[in-house]
Amino acid sequence: MSSTTSTRIARTAAGLVAGGLLLTACGLSSDNVSCSTSSCTATLSTDAATAKVLGTTVKLSGVKDGRATLGVGDASVSCAEGESVSAGPLSVTCTSVTDEAVKLTASLG
């Protein structure tokens, strides 16, 4: 096997492993997290207020006047429906905010 072929195989294997890590980097106690290769969506409610998203803990602290207060790693952020915020390693978009639950999409960056 040539060194070029070995390098290609190694790069392909590394890409597959990295993609698999992203897919398994999301978790939530009630399984309300879904991931693609570059982002995760999660629903946080009073029943499942914490999620592990792309290696970062995201916690719903509360909802007031249509704004969700979230703990993202060590940061605290607030967003309304449709708003995007950056916190730590994540960019978070609150896709739906109600008094009962917050749906969000998170990606690295």
Secondary structure, DSSP 8 states (H G I E B T S, - for coil): --HHHHHHHHHHHHHHHHHHHHHHS-EETTS-EEE-SSEEEEEEESSS-EEEETTEEEEEEEEETTEEEEEETTEEEEEETT-EEEETTEEEEEEEE-SSEEEEEEEE-
